[in-house]
Structure formats: C-alpha cells, structure tokens
Amino acid sequence: MKISRFTKALVIASGVSVSIGVSGAATATEWKYSLGTDVSSGDYGDTADTDIVSVPFTASYSPSASWTFKASLPWISVEGPGGVIPGGDGGFVVGPGNGNGNGGNQAPDAPLRTKQTGLGDLWLTGTYSLEPIANRYFVDLSGKYKVPLADEDQGLGTGETDYTLQAEVFTAIDNFTPFVTVARKIKGDLPDVELRNVWYTSIGSGYRLSDAASVGASLDYQQAATDTSDPQTEIFGYYSHKLSNQWTGMLYGYIGLADGSPDQGFGIQVSYRPAN
C-alpha cells in the first residue's frame, strides 16, 4: 500500500535533521544507495494468505538542496492463491494474479498456492523541495513513473505503466516532526480488470531520540483499486539509527486494519552515503 515503505520511513526520519534546523533535502550534491527487505503476509480479502518478500535496491542523487532523483528496482517473491499482485511502489493490487491460483474463483476450501519470483517494476522518482515557509514548514512535491519490468504472466506486476503525484508537508516541534502526505496514484488497467485511480493519504510524526536515533509512526489509508477489492488502512512504525557519517540502519513494521491490507509486515534497510 505504501508509496514506498522505505521512502516513508526516511521521510519521517528526516525529523532528525529538520528538528536541528536543516531541511529534509540534501544540502550538497550527493549520492545515496539503499538495500532493504520487506516481508508481509495477509489474505487481502481472499480465501488464503499471500506472502510477499521484496528486496529493493535504490539509488538516489541530489544535485542540489531542492532536487532529488531516485531509481528503485526490487526482487520479488510472491506465494499465494494468485489473487494478489504486488505493487512496485509498495502497494498491492487485488486482481487476477498469475491465473494459476484461487484468484477469487476457486473453491474456498481448496485454494491452490503457487510461488513466483523475479524482478519487480522499476520506479523513477523526482522530488522538489520548496523553500521553507516561515522557516518552519517544509513542502516536498514528487512525481513517480513506473517502468513495467515485472512479469505480468507470473503475477509479479500489472505490465502497465503507472504514475503517482505526491505532496508532503512536515514541520518541527521540539523533537517531533509531524507530517501529512497526500498522493494521487494513476493506474494502468489490466486486460480483464479495470483499475481505479486512487487517493492515498498518511498522517504521522517522527520523534528524535538523539542526534543519531529516531522513531516514528503513521496511519495510512488508500482507496480500493478495483470494484471487488477493499480499501487499505495500516499503522506503520519505525526505528532509525545513524551508524556513522556514511551508514544508516532502519527497522520498521506495520499492521493492517482493513481487509484490503496485509495482516502484518516488517522490514529492514541499510543506506550508504559516499563521503563527499
């Protein structure tokens, strides 16, 4: 469901820098590389659980304090009845899957579980950080483009191009960094399923424990992507720790509150910034 669970945690974690007077954007030309693992499980309103493991590699480049460009490509493993397609932006689409499993059509007492693995979709993101408003309100505007590399025949993607437009507003109040995110996700239709363009929103806050560590939590909601699926609502939380000037580690977890969400999930990420 998330625009990106890894990006989500990093944005909340920006409270570490914002709260000491520096915006979440880069202050100089820099590269950053991240590798993570996301594991989730849930029935998504189907008759059996779908287990998804995603291992994304992300490279980002900030040529200035205003602009950040990012490319993210995951390796994905999906095991389930075939009625759930993982979204390359961290979301999930309830659809026909690979056609070899339940897909919502097989008898509920005997779902056939299959496992598919392979590359996911490539997501390209550009983010522009506006000048701070009154020196305390920060606004990030992002556009995302999905290059459909995932094999739709194996149920690893839709095989269609998607777009996302996102706005995020956050500020610093002592050690807290409250934020609000609103996004519009424009989806390409599947051959047999019409996908809706959906709204996504998130509200939460980061909290700076120290100059090196922070925690954060958010409540996230997304509209249902099809006529037969359910909306998604999740509680998300994370812990981030700056291990050195170049290395940062992060742990996070989430719990689904609606039938359209995974029941639970967790993840880990390690990020590296080369020394300038």
Secondary structure, 3 states (H helix, E strand, C coil): CCCCHHHHHHHHHCHHHHCCCCCCCCCCCEEEEEEEEEEEEECCCCCCCEEEEEEEEEEEEECCCCEEEEEEEEEEEEEECCCEEECCCCCEEECCCCCCCCCCCCCCCCCCCEEEEEECCEEEEEEEECCCECCCEEEEEEEEEEECCCCHHHCCCCCCCCEEEEEEEEECECCEEEEEEEEEEECCCCCCCCCCCEEEEEEEEEEECCCCEEEEEEEEEECCCCCCCCCEEEEEEEEEEECCCCEEEEEEEEEECCCCCCCEEEEEEEEECCCC
